[in-house]
Amino acid sequence: MTHDPTKYPAPFEFKPERFFTPSGDLNDDRVTPVWGWGRRICVGRHLADASVWSAIASMLAVFDLLKAKDASGKDIDFEPRWIPGV
């Protein structure tokens, strides 16, 4: 399914940019090969999607996300940016 060169050019190459729009936003194409297509599509895909969302939200809810502090105890500000690499 994910090896179709008409949908995924160069399917055996790692190219995460294929899932982004030319402006850099995430492609809003919600069709993923995880659930299959056509008459054999997974009937529980919506329940599974909601369950995973709920599980991740529950896990993240127990964390306190705070800014990092330097040696003197001051908050460290940073500018988020994309960098190449793995």
PDB file of N, CA, C and O in Angstrom, chain B, residues numbered from 101:
ATOM      1  N   MET B 101       0.807  -1.197   0.000  1.00  0.00           N
ATOM      2  CA  MET B 101       0.000   0.000   0.000  1.00  0.00           C
ATOM      3  C   MET B 101       0.852   1.263   0.000  1.00  0.00           C
ATOM      4  O   MET B 101       0.551   2.216  -0.719  1.00  0.00           O
ATOM      5  N   THR B 102       1.897   1.275   0.791  1.00  0.00           N
ATOM      6  CA  THR B 102       2.735   2.475   0.841  1.00  0.00           C
ATOM      7  C   THR B 102       3.872   2.418  -0.170  1.00  0.00           C
ATOM      8  O   THR B 102       4.738   3.293  -0.177  1.00  0.00           O
ATOM      9  N   HIS B 103       3.880   1.410  -1.015  1.00  0.00           N
ATOM     10  CA  HIS B 103       4.939   1.287  -2.011  1.00  0.00           C
ATOM     11  C   HIS B 103       4.479   1.723  -3.392  1.00  0.00           C
ATOM     12  O   HIS B 103       5.202   1.535  -4.371  1.00  0.00           O
ATOM     13  N   ASP B 104       3.290   2.301  -3.486  1.00  0.00           N
ATOM     14  CA  ASP B 104       2.759   2.762  -4.763  1.00  0.00           C
ATOM     15  C   ASP B 104       3.476   4.043  -5.170  1.00  0.00           C
ATOM     16  O   ASP B 104       3.283   5.079  -4.534  1.00  0.00           O
ATOM     17  N   PRO B 105       4.306   3.997  -6.225  1.00  0.00           N
ATOM     18  CA  PRO B 105       5.074   5.186  -6.602  1.00  0.00           C
ATOM     19  C   PRO B 105       4.220   6.349  -7.098  1.00  0.00           C
ATOM     20  O   PRO B 105       4.701   7.481  -7.146  1.00  0.00           O
ATOM     21  N   THR B 106       2.953   6.093  -7.471  1.00  0.00           N
ATOM     22  CA  THR B 106       2.101   7.217  -7.870  1.00  0.00           C
ATOM     23  C   THR B 106       1.650   8.025  -6.664  1.00  0.00           C
ATOM     24  O   THR B 106       1.436   9.232  -6.777  1.00  0.00           O
ATOM     25  N   LYS B 107       1.501   7.381  -5.511  1.00  0.00           N
ATOM     26  CA  LYS B 107       1.103   8.072  -4.278  1.00  0.00           C
ATOM     27  C   LYS B 107       2.328   8.526  -3.481  1.00  0.00           C
ATOM     28  O   LYS B 107       2.344   9.625  -2.927  1.00  0.00           O
ATOM     29  N   TYR B 108       3.350   7.672  -3.429  1.00  0.00           N
ATOM     30  CA  TYR B 108       4.580   7.963  -2.688  1.00  0.00           C
ATOM     31  C   TYR B 108       5.777   7.812  -3.625  1.00  0.00           C
ATOM     32  O   TYR B 108       6.326   6.715  -3.732  1.00  0.00           O
ATOM     33  N   PRO B 109       6.199   8.882  -4.308  1.00  0.00           N
ATOM     34  CA  PRO B 109       7.383   8.778  -5.166  1.00  0.00           C
ATOM     35  C   PRO B 109       8.599   8.337  -4.354  1.00  0.00           C
ATOM     36  O   PRO B 109       8.786   8.776  -3.219  1.00  0.00           O
ATOM     37  N   ALA B 110       9.415   7.477  -4.935  1.00  0.00           N
ATOM     38  CA  ALA B 110      10.589   6.901  -4.255  1.00  0.00           C
ATOM     39  C   ALA B 110      10.173   6.297  -2.916  1.00  0.00           C
ATOM     40  O   ALA B 110      10.631   6.753  -1.868  1.00  0.00           O
ATOM     41  N   PRO B 111       9.306   5.272  -2.934  1.00  0.00           N
ATOM     42  CA  PRO B 111       8.723   4.750  -1.691  1.00  0.00           C
ATOM     43  C   PRO B 111       9.718   4.125  -0.722  1.00  0.00           C
ATOM     44  O   PRO B 111       9.421   4.008   0.467  1.00  0.00           O
ATOM     45  N   PHE B 112      10.885   3.725  -1.197  1.00  0.00           N
ATOM     46  CA  PHE B 112      11.846   3.076  -0.309  1.00  0.00           C
ATOM     47  C   PHE B 112      12.870   4.051   0.269  1.00  0.00           C
ATOM     48  O   PHE B 112      13.815   3.635   0.941  1.00  0.00           O
ATOM     49  N   GLU B 113      12.688   5.334   0.013  1.00  0.00           N
ATOM     50  CA  GLU B 113      13.564   6.358   0.579  1.00  0.00           C
ATOM     51  C   GLU B 113      12.859   7.055   1.734  1.00  0.00           C
ATOM     52  O   GLU B 113      11.650   7.283   1.687  1.00  0.00           O
ATOM     53  N   PHE B 114      13.623   7.393   2.775  1.00  0.00           N
ATOM     54  CA  PHE B 114      13.074   8.113   3.926  1.00  0.00           C
ATOM     55  C   PHE B 114      12.924   9.575   3.546  1.00  0.00           C
ATOM     56  O   PHE B 114      13.911  10.305   3.452  1.00  0.00           O
ATOM     57  N   LYS B 115      11.687   9.999   3.328  1.00  0.00           N
ATOM     58  CA  LYS B 115      11.403  11.380   2.933  1.00  0.00           C
ATOM     59  C   LYS B 115      10.213  11.892   3.736  1.00  0.00           C
ATOM     60  O   LYS B 115       9.090  11.878   3.233  1.00  0.00           O
ATOM     61  N   PRO B 116      10.428  12.342   4.965  1.00  0.00           N
ATOM     62  CA  PRO B 116       9.302  12.838   5.757  1.00  0.00           C
ATOM     63  C   PRO B 116       8.654  14.082   5.166  1.00  0.00           C
ATOM     64  O   PRO B 116       7.506  14.386   5.492  1.00  0.00           O
ATOM     65  N   GLU B 117       9.358  14.805   4.309  1.00  0.00           N
ATOM     66  CA  GLU B 117       8.785  16.017   3.727  1.00  0.00           C
ATOM     67  C   GLU B 117       7.593  15.710   2.818  1.00  0.00           C
ATOM     68  O   GLU B 117       6.836  16.618   2.478  1.00  0.00           O
ATOM     69  N   ARG B 118       7.415  14.466   2.426  1.00  0.00           N
ATOM     70  CA  ARG B 118       6.262  14.125   1.586  1.00  0.00           C
ATOM     71  C   ARG B 118       4.941  14.285   2.340  1.00  0.00           C
ATOM     72  O   ARG B 118       3.879  14.325   1.719  1.00  0.00           O
ATOM     73  N   PHE B 119       4.996  14.376   3.655  1.00  0.00           N
ATOM     74  CA  PHE B 119       3.793  14.538   4.458  1.00  0.00           C
ATOM     75  C   PHE B 119       3.532  15.996   4.837  1.00  0.00           C
ATOM     76  O   PHE B 119       2.675  16.278   5.675  1.00  0.00           O
ATOM     77  N   PHE B 120       4.274  16.924   4.218  1.00  0.00           N
ATOM     78  CA  PHE B 120       4.099  18.349   4.475  1.00  0.00           C
ATOM     79  C   PHE B 120       3.673  19.069   3.200  1.00  0.00           C
ATOM     80  O   PHE B 120       3.998  18.641   2.092  1.00  0.00           O
ATOM     81  N   THR B 121       2.950  20.157   3.371  1.00  0.00           N
ATOM     82  CA  THR B 121       2.570  20.994   2.232  1.00  0.00           C
ATOM     83  C   THR B 121       3.777  21.825   1.818  1.00  0.00           C
ATOM     84  O   THR B 121       4.747  21.905   2.571  1.00  0.00           O
ATOM     85  N   PRO B 122       3.745  22.446   0.642  1.00  0.00           N
ATOM     86  CA  PRO B 122       4.873  23.297   0.232  1.00  0.00           C
ATOM     87  C   PRO B 122       5.169  24.435   1.210  1.00  0.00           C
ATOM     88  O   PRO B 122       6.303  24.910   1.273  1.00  0.00           O
ATOM     89  N   SER B 123       4.162  24.881   1.978  1.00  0.00           N
ATOM     90  CA  SER B 123       4.396  25.960   2.945  1.00  0.00           C
ATOM     91  C   SER B 123       4.965  25.441   4.263  1.00  0.00           C
ATOM     92  O   SER B 123       5.285  26.235   5.148  1.00  0.00           O
ATOM     93  N   GLY B 124       5.096  24.108   4.409  1.00  0.00           N
ATOM     94  CA  GLY B 124       5.677  23.546   5.620  1.00  0.00           C
ATOM     95  C   GLY B 124       4.674  23.050   6.639  1.00  0.00           C
ATOM     96  O   GLY B 124       5.064  22.539   7.688  1.00  0.00           O
ATOM     97  N   ASP B 125       3.380  23.189   6.351  1.00  0.00           N
ATOM     98  CA  ASP B 125       2.350  22.687   7.260  1.00  0.00           C
ATOM     99  C   ASP B 125       2.144  21.193   7.041  1.00  0.00           C
ATOM    100  O   ASP B 125       2.474  20.656   5.983  1.00  0.00           O
ATOM    101  N   LEU B 126       1.598  20.536   8.049  1.00  0.00           N
ATOM    102  CA  LEU B 126       1.317  19.111   7.940  1.00  0.00           C
ATOM    103  C   LEU B 126       0.212  18.884   6.928  1.00  0.00           C
ATOM    104  O   LEU B 126      -0.811  19.569   6.951  1.00  0.00           O
ATOM    105  N   ASN B 127       0.415  17.925   6.041  1.00  0.00           N
ATOM    106  CA  ASN B 127      -0.588  17.585   5.036  1.00  0.00           C
ATOM    107  C   ASN B 127      -1.846  17.104   5.744  1.00  0.00           C
ATOM    108  O   ASN B 127      -1.771  16.232   6.610  1.00  0.00           O
ATOM    109  N   ASP B 128      -2.992  17.654   5.390  1.00  0.00           N
ATOM    110  CA  ASP B 128      -4.244  17.326   6.066  1.00  0.00           C
ATOM    111  C   ASP B 128      -4.914  16.082   5.490  1.00  0.00           C
ATOM    112  O   ASP B 128      -6.080  15.820   5.785  1.00  0.00           O
ATOM    113  N   ASP B 129      -4.206  15.323   4.686  1.00  0.00           N
ATOM    114  CA  ASP B 129      -4.754  14.092   4.121  1.00  0.00           C
ATOM    115  C   ASP B 129      -4.837  13.046   5.226  1.00  0.00           C
ATOM    116  O   ASP B 129      -3.822  12.461   5.606  1.00  0.00           O
ATOM    117  N   ARG B 130      -6.038  12.807   5.740  1.00  0.00           N
ATOM    118  CA  ARG B 130      -6.222  11.906   6.879  1.00  0.00           C
ATOM    119  C   ARG B 130      -6.214  10.431   6.484  1.00  0.00           C
ATOM    120  O   ARG B 130      -6.336   9.562   7.347  1.00  0.00           O
ATOM    121  N   VAL B 131      -6.074  10.141   5.203  1.00  0.00           N
ATOM    122  CA  VAL B 131      -6.052   8.749   4.768  1.00  0.00           C
ATOM    123  C   VAL B 131      -4.683   8.166   5.080  1.00  0.00           C
ATOM    124  O   VAL B 131      -3.666   8.647   4.580  1.00  0.00           O
ATOM    125  N   THR B 132      -4.663   7.143   5.895  1.00  0.00           N
ATOM    126  CA  THR B 132      -3.413   6.474   6.214  1.00  0.00           C
ATOM    127  C   THR B 132      -3.539   4.999   5.890  1.00  0.00           C
ATOM    128  O   THR B 132      -4.626   4.435   6.012  1.00  0.00           O
ATOM    129  N   PRO B 133      -2.457   4.364   5.480  1.00  0.00           N
ATOM    130  CA  PRO B 133      -2.522   2.953   5.108  1.00  0.00           C
ATOM    131  C   PRO B 133      -2.711   2.010   6.294  1.00  0.00           C
ATOM    132  O   PRO B 133      -2.886   0.807   6.098  1.00  0.00           O
ATOM    133  N   VAL B 134      -2.679   2.520   7.495  1.00  0.00           N
ATOM    134  CA  VAL B 134      -2.826   1.678   8.679  1.00  0.00           C
ATOM    135  C   VAL B 134      -4.160   0.953   8.673  1.00  0.00           C
ATOM    136  O   VAL B 134      -4.235  -0.210   9.068  1.00  0.00           O
ATOM    137  N   TRP B 135      -5.206   1.622   8.233  1.00  0.00           N
ATOM    138  CA  TRP B 135      -6.561   1.075   8.328  1.00  0.00           C
ATOM    139  C   TRP B 135      -7.008   0.342   7.082  1.00  0.00           C
ATOM    140  O   TRP B 135      -8.071  -0.277   7.105  1.00  0.00           O
ATOM    141  N   GLY B 136      -6.263   0.377   6.010  1.00  0.00           N
ATOM    142  CA  GLY B 136      -6.674  -0.275   4.778  1.00  0.00           C
ATOM    143  C   GLY B 136      -7.590   0.614   3.958  1.00  0.00           C
ATOM    144  O   GLY B 136      -7.828   1.770   4.306  1.00  0.00           O
ATOM    145  N   TRP B 137      -8.110   0.051   2.845  1.00  0.00           N
ATOM    146  CA  TRP B 137      -8.984   0.808   1.949  1.00  0.00           C
ATOM    147  C   TRP B 137     -10.155  -0.042   1.508  1.00  0.00           C
ATOM    148  O   TRP B 137     -10.162  -1.265   1.647  1.00  0.00           O
ATOM    149  N   GLY B 138     -11.135   0.643   0.977  1.00  0.00           N
ATOM    150  CA  GLY B 138     -12.255  -0.037   0.331  1.00  0.00           C
ATOM    151  C   GLY B 138     -13.091  -0.882   1.267  1.00  0.00           C
ATOM    152  O   GLY B 138     -13.292  -0.528   2.429  1.00  0.00           O
ATOM    153  N   ARG B 139     -13.574  -1.998   0.759  1.00  0.00           N
ATOM    154  CA  ARG B 139     -14.488  -2.827   1.546  1.00  0.00           C
ATOM    155  C   ARG B 139     -13.791  -3.560   2.685  1.00  0.00           C
ATOM    156  O   ARG B 139     -14.458  -4.111   3.562  1.00  0.00           O
ATOM    157  N   ARG B 140     -12.481  -3.575   2.686  1.00  0.00           N
ATOM    158  CA  ARG B 140     -11.749  -4.246   3.764  1.00  0.00           C
ATOM    159  C   ARG B 140     -11.151  -3.266   4.770  1.00  0.00           C
ATOM    160  O   ARG B 140     -10.247  -3.617   5.529  1.00  0.00           O
ATOM    161  N   ILE B 141     -11.654  -2.059   4.770  1.00  0.00           N
ATOM    162  CA  ILE B 141     -11.162  -1.063   5.718  1.00  0.00           C
ATOM    163  C   ILE B 141     -11.538  -1.484   7.141  1.00  0.00           C
ATOM    164  O   ILE B 141     -12.586  -2.095   7.351  1.00  0.00           O
ATOM    165  N   CYS B 142     -10.718  -1.173   8.082  1.00  0.00           N
ATOM    166  CA  CYS B 142     -10.942  -1.559   9.482  1.00  0.00           C
ATOM    167  C   CYS B 142     -12.214  -0.899  10.018  1.00  0.00           C
ATOM    168  O   CYS B 142     -12.356   0.323   9.971  1.00  0.00           O
ATOM    169  N   VAL B 143     -13.134  -1.721  10.527  1.00  0.00           N
ATOM    170  CA  VAL B 143     -14.397  -1.170  11.032  1.00  0.00           C
ATOM    171  C   VAL B 143     -14.205  -0.452  12.366  1.00  0.00           C
ATOM    172  O   VAL B 143     -15.037   0.376  12.739  1.00  0.00           O
ATOM    173  N   GLY B 144     -13.141  -0.747  13.081  1.00  0.00           N
ATOM    174  CA  GLY B 144     -12.914  -0.121  14.380  1.00  0.00           C
ATOM    175  C   GLY B 144     -11.929   1.019  14.348  1.00  0.00           C
ATOM    176  O   GLY B 144     -11.413   1.420  15.392  1.00  0.00           O
ATOM    177  N   ARG B 145     -11.653   1.556  13.161  1.00  0.00           N
ATOM    178  CA  ARG B 145     -10.613   2.586  13.038  1.00  0.00           C
ATOM    179  C   ARG B 145     -10.929   3.847  13.826  1.00  0.00           C
ATOM    180  O   ARG B 145     -10.021   4.459  14.389  1.00  0.00           O
ATOM    181  N   HIS B 146     -12.192   4.250  13.881  1.00  0.00           N
ATOM    182  CA  HIS B 146     -12.539   5.474  14.606  1.00  0.00           C
ATOM    183  C   HIS B 146     -12.407   5.265  16.116  1.00  0.00           C
ATOM    184  O   HIS B 146     -11.945   6.154  16.832  1.00  0.00           O
ATOM    185  N   LEU B 147     -12.810   4.099  16.592  1.00  0.00           N
ATOM    186  CA  LEU B 147     -12.662   3.779  18.013  1.00  0.00           C
ATOM    187  C   LEU B 147     -11.184   3.704  18.389  1.00  0.00           C
ATOM    188  O   LEU B 147     -10.781   4.223  19.430  1.00  0.00           O
ATOM    189  N   ALA B 148     -10.381   3.067  17.552  1.00  0.00           N
ATOM    190  CA  ALA B 148      -8.951   2.959  17.823  1.00  0.00           C
ATOM    191  C   ALA B 148      -8.286   4.331  17.829  1.00  0.00           C
ATOM    192  O   ALA B 148      -7.459   4.616  18.695  1.00  0.00           O
ATOM    193  N   ASP B 149      -8.638   5.167  16.886  1.00  0.00           N
ATOM    194  CA  ASP B 149      -8.077   6.517  16.812  1.00  0.00           C
ATOM    195  C   ASP B 149      -8.424   7.313  18.069  1.00  0.00           C
ATOM    196  O   ASP B 149      -7.566   7.983  18.643  1.00  0.00           O
ATOM    197  N   ALA B 150      -9.682   7.236  18.490  1.00  0.00           N
ATOM    198  CA  ALA B 150     -10.115   7.950  19.696  1.00  0.00           C
ATOM    199  C   ALA B 150      -9.449   7.382  20.942  1.00  0.00           C
ATOM    200  O   ALA B 150      -9.113   8.131  21.860  1.00  0.00           O
ATOM    201  N   SER B 151      -9.254   6.064  20.984  1.00  0.00           N
ATOM    202  CA  SER B 151      -8.628   5.431  22.147  1.00  0.00           C
ATOM    203  C   SER B 151      -7.166   5.837  22.285  1.00  0.00           C
ATOM    204  O   SER B 151      -6.696   6.110  23.390  1.00  0.00           O
ATOM    205  N   VAL B 152      -6.453   5.877  21.175  1.00  0.00           N
ATOM    206  CA  VAL B 152      -5.045   6.290  21.213  1.00  0.00           C
ATOM    207  C   VAL B 152      -4.942   7.746  21.644  1.00  0.00           C
ATOM    208  O   VAL B 152      -4.093   8.094  22.464  1.00  0.00           O
ATOM    209  N   TRP B 153      -5.807   8.602  21.093  1.00  0.00           N
ATOM    210  CA  TRP B 153      -5.823  10.020  21.477  1.00  0.00           C
ATOM    211  C   TRP B 153      -6.066  10.153  22.976  1.00  0.00           C
ATOM    212  O   TRP B 153      -5.372  10.912  23.653  1.00  0.00           O
ATOM    213  N   SER B 154      -7.043   9.425  23.494  1.00  0.00           N
ATOM    214  CA  SER B 154      -7.386   9.487  24.915  1.00  0.00           C
ATOM    215  C   SER B 154      -6.239   8.977  25.788  1.00  0.00           C
ATOM    216  O   SER B 154      -5.945   9.562  26.830  1.00  0.00           O
ATOM    217  N   ALA B 155      -5.595   7.895  25.367  1.00  0.00           N
ATOM    218  CA  ALA B 155      -4.488   7.339  26.141  1.00  0.00           C
ATOM    219  C   ALA B 155      -3.312   8.311  26.202  1.00  0.00           C
ATOM    220  O   ALA B 155      -2.733   8.509  27.270  1.00  0.00           O
ATOM    221  N   ILE B 156      -2.958   8.910  25.086  1.00  0.00           N
ATOM    222  CA  ILE B 156      -1.837   9.858  25.068  1.00  0.00           C
ATOM    223  C   ILE B 156      -2.173  11.100  25.882  1.00  0.00           C
ATOM    224  O   ILE B 156      -1.326  11.607  26.618  1.00  0.00           O
ATOM    225  N   ALA B 157      -3.402  11.592  25.757  1.00  0.00           N
ATOM    226  CA  ALA B 157      -3.814  12.764  26.541  1.00  0.00           C
ATOM    227  C   ALA B 157      -3.768  12.458  28.032  1.00  0.00           C
ATOM    228  O   ALA B 157      -3.365  13.312  28.821  1.00  0.00           O
ATOM    229  N   SER B 158      -4.173  11.255  28.430  1.00  0.00           N
ATOM    230  CA  SER B 158      -4.137  10.864  29.846  1.00  0.00           C
ATOM    231  C   SER B 158      -2.706  10.794  30.365  1.00  0.00           C
ATOM    232  O   SER B 158      -2.433  11.201  31.494  1.00  0.00           O
ATOM    233  N   MET B 159      -1.792  10.279  29.544  1.00  0.00           N
ATOM    234  CA  MET B 159      -0.390  10.198  29.962  1.00  0.00           C
ATOM    235  C   MET B 159       0.231  11.587  30.089  1.00  0.00           C
ATOM    236  O   MET B 159       0.949  11.862  31.050  1.00  0.00           O
ATOM    237  N   LEU B 160      -0.041  12.457  29.126  1.00  0.00           N
ATOM    238  CA  LEU B 160       0.532  13.803  29.167  1.00  0.00           C
ATOM    239  C   LEU B 160      -0.047  14.645  30.296  1.00  0.00           C
ATOM    240  O   LEU B 160       0.604  15.579  30.763  1.00  0.00           O
ATOM    241  N   ALA B 161      -1.257  14.330  30.738  1.00  0.00           N
ATOM    242  CA  ALA B 161      -1.914  15.110  31.788  1.00  0.00           C
ATOM    243  C   ALA B 161      -1.203  15.003  33.134  1.00  0.00           C
ATOM    244  O   ALA B 161      -1.373  15.877  33.984  1.00  0.00           O
ATOM    245  N   VAL B 162      -0.416  13.958  33.348  1.00  0.00           N
ATOM    246  CA  VAL B 162       0.237  13.780  34.645  1.00  0.00           C
ATOM    247  C   VAL B 162       1.612  14.444  34.709  1.00  0.00           C
ATOM    248  O   VAL B 162       2.247  14.435  35.763  1.00  0.00           O
ATOM    249  N   PHE B 163       2.082  15.017  33.604  1.00  0.00           N
ATOM    250  CA  PHE B 163       3.383  15.669  33.588  1.00  0.00           C
ATOM    251  C   PHE B 163       3.240  17.165  33.834  1.00  0.00           C
ATOM    252  O   PHE B 163       2.273  17.786  33.392  1.00  0.00           O
ATOM    253  N   ASP B 164       4.204  17.737  34.539  1.00  0.00           N
ATOM    254  CA  ASP B 164       4.302  19.184  34.691  1.00  0.00           C
ATOM    255  C   ASP B 164       5.404  19.653  33.748  1.00  0.00           C
ATOM    256  O   ASP B 164       6.579  19.364  33.975  1.00  0.00           O
ATOM    257  N   LEU B 165       5.042  20.359  32.717  1.00  0.00           N
ATOM    258  CA  LEU B 165       6.016  20.841  31.748  1.00  0.00           C
ATOM    259  C   LEU B 165       6.462  22.236  32.161  1.00  0.00           C
ATOM    260  O   LEU B 165       5.670  23.178  32.173  1.00  0.00           O
ATOM    261  N   LEU B 166       7.728  22.351  32.493  1.00  0.00           N
ATOM    262  CA  LEU B 166       8.303  23.613  32.959  1.00  0.00           C
ATOM    263  C   LEU B 166       9.506  23.969  32.109  1.00  0.00           C
ATOM    264  O   LEU B 166      10.079  23.112  31.437  1.00  0.00           O
ATOM    265  N   LYS B 167       9.886  25.240  32.143  1.00  0.00           N
ATOM    266  CA  LYS B 167      11.096  25.659  31.445  1.00  0.00           C
ATOM    267  C   LYS B 167      12.319  25.128  32.181  1.00  0.00           C
ATOM    268  O   LYS B 167      12.324  25.001  33.405  1.00  0.00           O
ATOM    269  N   ALA B 168      13.355  24.821  31.406  1.00  0.00           N
ATOM    270  CA  ALA B 168      14.616  24.400  32.005  1.00  0.00           C
ATOM    271  C   ALA B 168      15.271  25.595  32.687  1.00  0.00           C
ATOM    272  O   ALA B 168      15.019  26.743  32.320  1.00  0.00           O
ATOM    273  N   LYS B 169      16.107  25.321  33.675  1.00  0.00           N
ATOM    274  CA  LYS B 169      16.791  26.388  34.412  1.00  0.00           C
ATOM    275  C   LYS B 169      18.300  26.248  34.214  1.00  0.00           C
ATOM    276  O   LYS B 169      18.829  25.144  34.088  1.00  0.00           O
ATOM    277  N   ASP B 170      18.978  27.400  34.191  1.00  0.00           N
ATOM    278  CA  ASP B 170      20.433  27.368  34.074  1.00  0.00           C
ATOM    279  C   ASP B 170      21.055  27.174  35.455  1.00  0.00           C
ATOM    280  O   ASP B 170      20.339  26.947  36.430  1.00  0.00           O
ATOM    281  N   ALA B 171      22.384  27.262  35.543  1.00  0.00           N
ATOM    282  CA  ALA B 171      23.096  27.013  36.801  1.00  0.00           C
ATOM    283  C   ALA B 171      22.714  28.004  37.896  1.00  0.00           C
ATOM    284  O   ALA B 171      22.784  27.673  39.080  1.00  0.00           O
ATOM    285  N   SER B 172      22.311  29.212  37.514  1.00  0.00           N
ATOM    286  CA  SER B 172      21.938  30.209  38.522  1.00  0.00           C
ATOM    287  C   SER B 172      20.441  30.176  38.856  1.00  0.00           C
ATOM    288  O   SER B 172      19.974  30.979  39.664  1.00  0.00           O
ATOM    289  N   GLY B 173      19.698  29.271  38.252  1.00  0.00           N
ATOM    290  CA  GLY B 173      18.281  29.129  38.563  1.00  0.00           C
ATOM    291  C   GLY B 173      17.343  29.953  37.706  1.00  0.00           C
ATOM    292  O   GLY B 173      16.138  29.981  37.955  1.00  0.00           O
ATOM    293  N   LYS B 174      17.881  30.628  36.695  1.00  0.00           N
ATOM    294  CA  LYS B 174      17.032  31.423  35.802  1.00  0.00           C
ATOM    295  C   LYS B 174      16.461  30.534  34.695  1.00  0.00           C
ATOM    296  O   LYS B 174      17.087  29.566  34.262  1.00  0.00           O
ATOM    297  N   ASP B 175      15.243  30.898  34.248  1.00  0.00           N
ATOM    298  CA  ASP B 175      14.628  30.152  33.153  1.00  0.00           C
ATOM    299  C   ASP B 175      15.454  30.285  31.881  1.00  0.00           C
ATOM    300  O   ASP B 175      15.980  31.356  31.579  1.00  0.00           O
ATOM    301  N   ILE B 176      15.561  29.193  31.144  1.00  0.00           N
ATOM    302  CA  ILE B 176      16.255  29.203  29.860  1.00  0.00           C
ATOM    303  C   ILE B 176      15.209  29.362  28.765  1.00  0.00           C
ATOM    304  O   ILE B 176      14.339  28.507  28.602  1.00  0.00           O
ATOM    305  N   ASP B 177      15.295  30.458  28.016  1.00  0.00           N
ATOM    306  CA  ASP B 177      14.400  30.667  26.882  1.00  0.00           C
ATOM    307  C   ASP B 177      15.058  30.099  25.635  1.00  0.00           C
ATOM    308  O   ASP B 177      16.276  30.175  25.475  1.00  0.00           O
ATOM    309  N   PHE B 178      14.260  29.539  24.769  1.00  0.00           N
ATOM    310  CA  PHE B 178      14.800  29.020  23.528  1.00  0.00           C
ATOM    311  C   PHE B 178      13.854  29.346  22.386  1.00  0.00           C
ATOM    312  O   PHE B 178      12.662  29.578  22.588  1.00  0.00           O
ATOM    313  N   GLU B 179      14.404  29.358  21.202  1.00  0.00           N
ATOM    314  CA  GLU B 179      13.640  29.611  19.988  1.00  0.00           C
ATOM    315  C   GLU B 179      13.512  28.284  19.245  1.00  0.00           C
ATOM    316  O   GLU B 179      14.500  27.801  18.691  1.00  0.00           O
ATOM    317  N   PRO B 180      12.324  27.683  19.216  1.00  0.00           N
ATOM    318  CA  PRO B 180      12.185  26.403  18.517  1.00  0.00           C
ATOM    319  C   PRO B 180      12.390  26.576  17.015  1.00  0.00           C
ATOM    320  O   PRO B 180      11.922  27.552  16.429  1.00  0.00           O
ATOM    321  N   ARG B 181      13.084  25.633  16.400  1.00  0.00           N
ATOM    322  CA  ARG B 181      13.313  25.674  14.959  1.00  0.00           C
ATOM    323  C   ARG B 181      13.590  24.259  14.459  1.00  0.00           C
ATOM    324  O   ARG B 181      14.024  23.391  15.215  1.00  0.00           O
ATOM    325  N   TRP B 182      13.336  24.053  13.202  1.00  0.00           N
ATOM    326  CA  TRP B 182      13.615  22.766  12.579  1.00  0.00           C
ATOM    327  C   TRP B 182      15.105  22.677  12.280  1.00  0.00           C
ATOM    328  O   TRP B 182      15.707  23.638  11.801  1.00  0.00           O
ATOM    329  N   ILE B 183      15.692  21.534  12.562  1.00  0.00           N
ATOM    330  CA  ILE B 183      17.085  21.302  12.210  1.00  0.00           C
ATOM    331  C   ILE B 183      17.172  19.964  11.484  1.00  0.00           C
ATOM    332  O   ILE B 183      16.389  19.059  11.773  1.00  0.00           O
ATOM    333  N   PRO B 184      18.099  19.822  10.556  1.00  0.00           N
ATOM    334  CA  PRO B 184      18.232  18.545   9.872  1.00  0.00           C
ATOM    335  C   PRO B 184      18.889  17.517  10.786  1.00  0.00           C
ATOM    336  O   PRO B 184      19.676  17.871  11.663  1.00  0.00           O
ATOM    337  N   GLY B 185      18.577  16.296  10.587  1.00  0.00           N
ATOM    338  CA  GLY B 185      19.194  15.234  11.368  1.00  0.00           C
ATOM    339  C   GLY B 185      18.188  14.194  11.789  1.00  0.00           C
ATOM    340  O   GLY B 185      16.983  14.338  11.582  1.00  0.00           O
ATOM    341  N   VAL B 186      18.702  13.160  12.376  1.00  0.00           N
ATOM    342  CA  VAL B 186      17.837  12.065  12.821  1.00  0.00           C
ATOM    343  C   VAL B 186      17.787  12.062  14.323  1.00  0.00           C
ATOM    344  O   VAL B 186      17.114  11.219  14.917  1.00  0.00           O
TER     345      VAL B 186
END
